Amino acid sequence: QVQLVESGGGLVQFGGSLRLSCSASGRDFSTYDMAWYRQAPGKQREFVATITKRGITDYADSVKGRFTMSRDNAKNSVYLQMNSLKPEDTAVYYCKGPYYLNNPWGQGTQVTVSS
């Protein structure tokens, strides 16, 4: 069964940077479109970024110009480089794979932006 595991979250100050990682098990990672979502307390889970199997990216307007998604198929991983972080970026960040996976969502990693 495919599993997605996020890491890299933490506490940063306003204007700081974090790099999130999502590593997948299995042999078919290179065929997956992948995405990042986030969910703040009391709010709906929202789209952040996506990357196709070909490496084409798209971003939510709220993060465009600040966040960059990338993938490394040799490592079965996707990344989210987050720069110029704002308090409104505070949320649990989730990695998402294709819906046909047994579990398309990772467990989430907390990002908190303070000051």
C-alpha positions as CSV (number, residue, x, y, z in Angstrom):
1,Q,0.0,0.0,0.0
2,V,1.2,3.5,-0.9
3,Q,1.9,5.8,2.1
4,L,2.6,9.5,2.0
5,V,4.7,11.0,4.9
6,E,5.2,14.7,5.4
7,S,8.1,16.3,7.3
8,G,9.7,19.7,7.7
9,G,7.0,21.6,9.6
10,G,7.8,23.8,12.6
11,L,7.7,27.2,14.1
12,V,9.1,30.2,12.2
13,Q,9.0,33.9,12.6
14,F,7.2,36.3,10.2
15,G,9.2,36.5,6.9
16,G,11.0,33.2,7.5
17,S,11.3,30.1,5.4
18,L,10.6,26.4,5.7
19,R,10.9,23.5,3.3
20,L,8.3,20.7,3.6
21,S,9.0,17.2,2.2
22,C,6.6,14.4,1.3
23,S,8.0,11.0,0.6
24,A,6.0,8.2,-0.9
25,S,6.3,4.4,-0.9
26,G,5.8,2.3,-3.9
27,R,7.1,2.0,-7.5
28,D,4.7,4.3,-9.4
29,F,5.5,7.7,-7.9
30,S,6.7,9.1,-11.3
31,T,3.1,8.6,-12.6
32,Y,1.5,10.6,-9.8
33,D,0.2,14.1,-10.0
34,M,0.8,15.5,-6.5
35,A,-0.4,18.4,-4.5
36,W,-0.1,20.3,-1.2
37,Y,-3.2,21.4,0.8
38,R,-3.4,23.2,4.1
39,Q,-6.0,23.5,6.8
40,A,-6.1,26.2,9.5
41,P,-8.2,25.7,12.7
42,G,-11.9,26.2,12.0
43,K,-11.4,26.5,8.3
44,Q,-11.8,24.3,5.3
45,R,-8.9,22.5,3.8
46,E,-7.6,24.6,0.9
47,F,-5.5,24.0,-2.1
48,V,-1.9,25.3,-2.0
49,A,0.1,23.9,-4.9
50,T,0.1,21.1,-7.4
51,I,2.7,19.4,-9.7
52,T,2.0,17.1,-12.5
53,K,3.9,13.9,-13.3
54,R,5.6,16.1,-16.0
55,G,6.6,18.7,-13.5
56,I,4.1,21.4,-14.4
57,T,3.1,23.5,-11.3
58,D,0.2,25.6,-10.3
59,Y,-0.4,27.6,-7.1
60,A,-3.1,29.2,-5.1
61,D,-3.1,33.0,-5.5
62,S,-2.4,33.4,-1.8
63,V,1.0,31.7,-2.1
64,K,2.0,32.5,-5.6
65,G,5.5,34.1,-5.8
66,R,6.4,32.9,-2.3
67,F,6.0,29.1,-2.4
68,T,7.6,26.7,-4.9
69,M,6.7,23.0,-5.4
70,S,9.1,20.6,-6.9
71,R,9.6,16.8,-7.2
72,D,12.4,14.3,-7.2
73,N,11.2,11.1,-8.8
74,A,14.5,9.3,-7.9
75,K,13.6,9.9,-4.2
76,N,9.9,9.4,-4.5
77,S,9.4,12.8,-3.0
78,V,7.8,16.2,-3.5
79,Y,8.7,19.4,-1.8
80,L,7.2,22.7,-0.9
81,Q,9.7,25.6,-0.4
82,M,7.9,28.3,1.6
83,N,9.5,31.8,1.7
84,S,8.3,35.1,3.1
85,L,6.0,33.3,5.5
86,K,3.1,35.2,7.0
87,P,1.0,34.4,10.1
88,E,-1.9,33.5,7.8
89,D,0.2,30.7,6.4
90,T,-0.2,28.9,9.8
91,A,-1.9,25.6,9.2
92,V,-1.5,21.9,9.0
93,Y,0.0,21.1,5.6
94,Y,-1.0,17.9,3.8
95,C,0.6,16.1,0.9
96,K,-1.9,14.6,-1.5
97,G,-1.5,12.0,-4.3
98,P,-4.0,10.6,-6.8
99,Y,-7.5,9.7,-5.5
100,Y,-7.1,6.1,-6.7
101,L,-4.4,5.5,-4.0
102,N,-5.5,3.5,-1.0
103,N,-4.7,6.5,1.1
104,P,-4.2,9.7,-1.0
105,W,-3.5,11.9,2.0
106,G,-0.4,12.2,4.2
107,Q,-0.7,12.6,8.0
108,G,0.0,16.4,7.9
109,T,2.7,18.5,9.3
110,Q,2.2,21.7,11.4
111,V,3.5,25.0,10.2
112,T,3.2,27.9,12.6
113,V,4.3,31.5,11.7
114,S,4.6,33.8,14.6
115,S,5.7,37.4,15.6
